Amino acid sequence: MAGTASSSSAGTSSNIMLAIFEKKTTQIDLYRPLRNFIAFNYSERDAQNLEDDLQTLKEYRSDLERQSDPSPTARRDLLQSYFKALCLVETRFPISPDKDHVNTITFVWYDAFKQKQKASQQNIHLEKAAVLFNLGAVYSQIGLSFDRATVEGRRQASHAFIAAAGAFAFLRDNASTKASIGTSTTVDVSVECVGMLERLMLAQAQECVFENTIAKGSTPGVCAKISRQVGLYYEEALAALNAPPLNQHFDKAWIAHVQLKAALFLAEACYRYSLELHEKENIAEEIARLRSGISALTEAKKSSKGAAAQLLDAINKLEANLNRNLERAVKENDRVYLMRVPNPSTLPPLPAFSMVKSMAMNEVLDASKEKMFACLIPDSSAKALSRYTEMVDDIIRTQAEKLQQASELTRVRLKEMDLPESILALEGNSSLPTDLKEDVEAVQISGGPIGLEAELQQLRDLRRVNSEMLVQIEELLQKEAREDSQFRSQFGTRWTRPQSSTLTKNIQDRLNRFAGNLKQAAESDARIERSVKDHSALLSILDHRPIESALPTLARPIMSLDANEDAILGTLKQSLRQLENLGAQRAGLEDMLKEMKRKDDILPKLMTSTGSYEDLFRKEVSKYDNICEEISRNIEAQEQLLLQIQGQNNEFSVIFNLEDYKASRERCYKQIQAAVAKYREIKENINEGLKFYVTLQDAITNVKQQCSDFVMTRNIQCREMMEDVQRQMAGLSFQDTKNTPGGYNNSYPAVGPHTQRSHSPQSDVRPPQSYYQPPHDQPPVGGYTQPHPQSHPQPHPMYSSPQQPPPSYHSPPVPPPSTSPYPPHPQASQQPSTNHEYGQPAYPGWQGQYYNSHVPQPGSVPRPPYTIPNQYPPHQQGGYYKPQ
């Protein structure tokens, strides 16, 4: 039923209060049915993994079935833990008579006030309601256990009763209705009963506060307000007890106790309030309040059967005090004040003030942070989570788009107003557009216009080196030809080897083409130098460092009528700072949105929610409302600020003549763009020239080496033939002919740049056959063949040249040269990939871009600015002489 306890009161009342007994239950097994459900609907492995959780749940239930615990606080902790576990069970294990559900569990609970009545249900709602009821009962027992004769004891007791009221309120709002469905129910967990118990616990909590107020010596007015609220709580509990279904369910002693308490604290409030009225000399109302209190006590004592004796003693003491004060007040009024006493029924209600309210149990009983059965996620919860995630994503996406649009709008509007560039220009901090500034920086890094002269000098030096090499080759060939002519004149018909001119025809043609290309290159170089000179004024702007120093400046007006330009400039700067702050705020709001979404884990709440998912979604989504409102306010503030800046900028433009400055700045931008374009054009032409000269130098070097080999071979032949001719003249020729089996032909091989000499270590005497017999599949002209033309891209226009050699070399016409951009490396037809490096610079001290570059392969490098032929024919296999 209920427990009672009392202690001596600091006031006129006796501290007699009630505690609720727990509901009782029968023993059931939760372990086996739940484990079977997991194994059947999930897997045996999941059942094994959840073994600890199932054992914990089993222990909670077993401890609950035992009615005695070491302490009320331990019992409280058990009930809270078990309720959280039940919330997790509810969302994962459907307990009902349905064949597909957990249908072997039946919960049985007895009524706490009429223990012969019981409820038996196959659903978890009854179990949760009973646990919550017992939690409230245990809190009331904890409150009753404190020593309420002390201030601290009463304070702790008040907190315990507040928690008990919170447990009963949570039961009323979340479980009572579901537990009362069906025929097998009990009254103690009904909405009416737990609502009454909540008011009763609040009354006892407020009563503890009242007694502490009396102990602290508070004013009569304050004590009256707190006392009146105690009476109101008791009156609300009494009204519930006198209404169905509770009027036939509780013992008479319960109703008598609550009724006397309600009357006691009404009379107490009248007594305390009358003391304040007496101090104010409001004797008439004092008399009426005292009579009202006495009337309430008299009426309550009529139905006091079964009430505690201590409570009746407290009522009698209070009634005596009321009568004594009433007698004194009546005498004073009759003798002194002579006021008309109002009827008590016409008096306004006494003021009341509540010092307590039911504890919010949502956090105490929140199971979302519990890890029990965490790996079991039903499909319904997963789908609900997906739906909620979509809702949140839609909010985040919409708000992020608003923020981005606001930032883009700001950027566009400021660009239209040329802000803040115009202000920076006024302060001497002009800037170029980003792309144009990058172009200028690239030009300056590459050397700028000043560096063009050094590159032009490289072109001159490379051209000089190539020309000198051509002269050296020509002198070498001419020297060999003169020597051959001298010997031919000396020995006459005995000098039988071919003339030099017949062997060097192809190489002479090649040298003529090289010379012609050099001539055309010189003309192209001259055009480049003229272009650099003609555009020096245009290009000079690129030498400004920093380039911003070349831009025009925005100056203050020379004369001002009202001298308010500083004020206008200051307000415009202030508005721009405010706009910048709004932009920073938007960035922070966007980060806040992302962080909220990252931390928004609703799954635990979904797994413990027993109500509608939509209600939970609305509650959870509402936490984004504040930040969405901040975003809207930010965008509205930005719109107003942009309008303000527009007006301020108009004034600024007029005063500082901004339009003329913009026109001048645009002209400067165009000049810089034109200078960059012209620099790139000149730079590209110079690079093409450098590529050509380096490639041509490699080709001439190879030809020079070939000619050196040719001259060396001709010199060796010359010595051999001189020895042979001298032997003939000495009479040795007849003996040599006589000793030679087939005789020999007194002709020497046609030694050309590609013929090979057979080096015999035994003798320098030639065999008696022809010294040179061309292969059947090769032309017999001097050991050279004309290579097939190759297709290549067109040369750069600055370096295009005619295909025929210039007339200065007086060479006979030659077939059209190959269109190959550069002379291919020797034996290119046999070795398509050559990685030879030229270890010598183009000329002493040259450190150009193409120094030590790899030999370009046919078709794999850009076409040089000259049209030159292939430098050699493919290597002839089987030739008589092969340069080593």
Secondary structure by P-SEA (a helix, b strand, c coil): cbbbbbccccccccccbbbbbbbbbbbbbccaaaaaaaaaaccaaaaaaaaaaaaaaaaaaaaaaccccccaaaaaaaaaaaaaaaaaaaacccccccccccccbbbbbbbccccccccccccaaaaaaaaaaaaaaaaaaaaaacccccaaaaaaaaaaaaaaaaaaaaaaacccccccccccccccccaaaaaaaaaaaaaaaaaaaaaaaaaacccaaaaaaaaaaaaaaaaaaaaaaacccccccccaaaaaaaaaaaaaaaaaaaaaaaaaaaaacaaaaaaaaaaaaaaaaaaaaaacccccaaaaaaaaaaaaaaaaaaaaaaaaaaccccccccccccccccbbbbccccccccccccccccccccccccaaaaaaaaaaaaaaaaaaaaaaaaaaaaaaaaaaaaaaaaaaaaaaaaaccccccaaaaaaaaaaaaaccccaaaaaaaaaaaaaaaaaaaaaaaaaaaaaaaaaaaaaaaacccccccccccccaaaaaaaaaaaaaaaaaaaaaaaaaaaaaaaacccccccccccccccbbbbbccccccccaaaaaaaaaaaaaaaaaaaaaaaaaaaaaaaaaaaaccaaaaaaaccccaaaaaaaaaccaaaaaaaaaaaaaaaaaaaaaaaaaaaaaaaaaaaaaaaaaaaaaaaaaaaaaaaaaaaaaaaaaaaaaaaaaaaaaaaaaaaaaaaaaaaaaaaaaaaaaaaaaaacaaaaaaaacccccccccccccccbbbbccccccccccccccccccccccccccccccbbbbcccccccccccccccccccccccccccccccccccccccccccccccccccccccccccccccccccccccccccccccccccccccccccc
